[in-house]
Amino acid sequence: MYVLPPAKYSNGIFTRVLRLGSDKLVRVSITSKGTVDRPKLSVFTHSHSDLDKTDEKEIVEKISIMFSLDDDLDEFYSLANEDPVLRHVKNDLCGLKIQTSPTFFEGMIIGFCLVWTSFQRAVSIIDGLVREFGLRFGAEYGFPSAKELANASVDKLKELRLGFRAERIKRFSTQVVEGNLFGLYEYAKK
């Protein structure tokens, strides 16, 4: 299984540090306890802060987004059963869903890092970004916030081998912090 930083997968356990809207950090460790037909996840959380009901709800929402838990594939499987090629793919990959980022912001930053580079290099770039600007939680890190990346200099971002991506990450993060995503549209038209 391939995962992008700050996530890790080892011995059947997916782990990563999530930053909540309350700015609390929480490490989640997730294992599959179900089957393809009856999936079930076991989730263990650890935080240095007390988690309230709002935090718990946000954790559930982020895990649901990351693992596409609300996606219903029954219609796709029905269609795939009728196609001779897709039928075999469906049988081999039944239950597979793509792991995604828990937030739009993180997804966009990862998207910038994946542009025009090998997957291995992108993983290295993302890992450097997380270690340099993310908050530390024991030996692990949470993904950097928009504010942390907006405050970073373009030169410091370029030191992480981001190249042309550095300016885009800085600009996007600044727009998010300022609440002016429309400004990105104007920037893109230039």
Protein Blocks (a to p, Z undefined) as FASTA:
>chain_A
ZZddfbdceehiacdddddfkopacddddddfbdfklgcdddddddfbdcdfklmmmmmm
mmmmmnommbcfklmmmmmmmpmklmmmmmmmgoiacdddfbfklmmmmmmmmgopafkl
mmmmmmmmmmmmmccehjbccdddfklmmmpcfklmmmnonmmmlmmmmmmmmmmmnopa
klmmmmmmZZ
